[in-house]
């Protein structure tokens, strides 16, 4: 009987450990370390693509620069959070003229973490809260649990 209990204890511990290992990528995925959260930038351009997908929506805009077109990519929140902030799948379409405020990537790549988008001078949805504010990234880049 004792060996059965020991076997069940080991199996239970292995299951708990396996669940923890599986959950680790989900926790790590919310790091904003690649973005410079102390800086913000504004840019105007034309919507190239708006991806309404999980785990995060993405916005790509074309920006004229020195006779060329540079495509910027912006990471947004999940579809559920975007809906809560007043966005819908058709909020943006190809060709829309927009102004985006974002936290730039630390390495200077033309991309960033989305904060706000204006289309025809009108703010789309609610802006992303500042780090540490309710609903915004916490210091260190983690997102707070839902409902906070």
N, C-alpha and C positions, 0 to 999 in steps of 0.2 A: 504494500500500500504506500509505503514511504517513497519508493522510486517513482510511482505514478504521480504523487504530489510534486516531487522534484521536477519531473518531466513537464508537468503542467505549468509550474512556476517559470521554468526556463522558456517554454513556448510562449507564455504571456509576456515575459520580458522581451523576447525577440520580436513579438508583434508590436509592442509599444515602441521599440527602437526603430523598427521598419517604418512605422507611421511617422516618427520624427524625421527620419531621413527623407521620406517622400515630401513632407511639408517644408523642408528647408529651402528648396528652390522658390517656393511661393513667397516666403519671407524675404529672401534675398532679392527677388524680382522688383521690390519696391524701393530700392536704393536710388537716390538721386545724386550720388556722388560724382557722376560724370558731368552734371550741370553746375554752373557757377550760380548758386542760389543767392549770392550777394549782389549779383548784377542783373539788370534787366535791359532789354533792347527792344526797339520798335522797328518794324520793317513793313513796307507796302509792296504788294505784288498782286498777281493773278492766280486764282486757285487752279492748280494743275490736277490735284486729286484730293478727295476727302474720303478716308477709309473709316467706315462705321463698323468697327470690329472689336472683339475682345482678344486679349486682355486690355488693350488700349486702342483708342481711336487715333488716327494719324491725319495730319493736314500737310499737304505739300503745296507750296506756292512758288511761282516763277517770279524772280526779281531781276530787272535789268541792272547790269553792272558793267561799266566800262565797255559797252558795245556788245556784251555777251548776255546770256540769260543764265542766272544761277538758280537752281532749285533748292529751296530750304525745306527741311522736314521738321515737323513739330509733333512731339508726343503729347497726346491729350489724355483724359481719364477714360475709364471703362464706359461702355455703352450705358450701363445703369446710372452711373454718376453723371454722365452727360445729360441723360433724360431728366435727372433730378435738378440739374442746373439750367434747364430750359432749352436744351438743344434737341433737335430731331435729325433723322437721317438725311433730310433734305435741307438742312440749315445752310449748307454750302453746296455749290455745284461748279463744275468746270467753267472757267471764264469769269467767275465773280471777282470783282476788285475788292481787296481786303487790306486791313492794317492789323498786324499781329504784334502783341507784346509778349515777350518770352524771356526765360532764363537761358542764356547761351550755353553751348557746350564749352567745357574748359579748354578743349584742344583747338578751338577756332573753326571747326567744321561748320558749314552753314546749316545749322539745325539747333533745336532747343526744346525746352519744356514749356509748353503753351501756358499762357496766363489769360489773355483776352483776345478776342477777334471783333473787329468792327467791319461791317459790310454796309456801304453807302452811308457811312457816318453813324450807324446804329449798332450798339453793342449787342452781340448775340449771346443770349443766356447770361448767367451770373459768372463773374470772374472767379478764378481759382483763388482761394484765400492765401494770405501770406504764410510763410513757414511758421509753425507754432500756433497759428490761429485755428479756431474750431473748423475742422474739415480740411485744413491745409497740411502740408508736409510738416512733420515734427523736426526739431533740430537733429541733424544727422541724416535727414532725408527720408525717414520712414513715414508712411502714411498712418494716421490714427485709425483705430478700429471703427467700423461702420457705426453711425449713430452719434459720433462725437463731433 
